[in-house]
Amino acid sequence: AGMALPAWRAEPSPTGPLPRILPAVMLALATMLCLGTAALFTPSTSPATYLTIFAGGLLYRWWWEERGVHERVGAVLAFAAHCLACVGLVALNPMYGFYAFIGYFDAVRVFTGRALWVAIVAVASSTALSQSGGIHGLWTSPPLFALVLAINVALSGTMITVEKRREEAVARREETVARLEEAQRENAALQARLLTQARESGILEERARLSREIHDTVAQGLVGVITQLEALQAHD
């Protein structure tokens, strides 16, 4: 139920954009290890089987990056099917646990909240099965498998939680910086407007001063003319 209605993300992994080549590299590494240990774990399995699994895995990873992770229902169903497939691969050969680890990266790209923890447990089931020795180790020592599973869930959950908190802190810092830059732009615009207003105000004040000086000069000249005219009238 927790995986049926996840909070949708379809984002890059918390550590940055997940390189598309990494799952293929891990799958190739796991395939080579399986071929090298086939005589120990699966003596009856032919190399062609592992090569077929490798080809199918590459095809799945291509589909997952191109379409699967971007579709809500498809991503949930594909993730669940991939987890079951990883359990089957690890049951076939524990060396596939190196590839099953990729499931953690897929989980954080799709799920959040409680659904993410359900996804973590699903991925940890295959990795813990690998680390405890595969199906043989599970049947011979179930408590060991349970302990390894709990450790996997705790470690991966802690790392993912810490990384998410770091992402949130980075997002808050970026938001704060963006607000600060916006405030600086607004402050610069306000200063420019104030300078324009001050310049216009200075021009108006200068015009008023010149007008007063002109008025005073003309008035003094008129007073002088009037005085001279009065003097001439008195002389006449």
Secondary structure, 3 states (H helix, E strand, C coil): CCCCCCCCCCCCECCECCCCHHHHHHHHHHHHHHHHCHHHHCCCCCHHHHHHHHHHHHHHHHHHHHCHHHCHHHHHHHHHHHHHHHHHHHHHCHHHHHHHCHHHHHHHHHCCHHHHHHHHHHHHHHHHHHHCCHHHHHHHCHHHHHHHHHHHHHHHHHHHHHHHHHHHHHHHHHHHHHHHHHHHHHHHHHHHHHHHHHHHHHHHHHHHHHHHHHHHHHHHHHHHHHHHHHHHHHHC
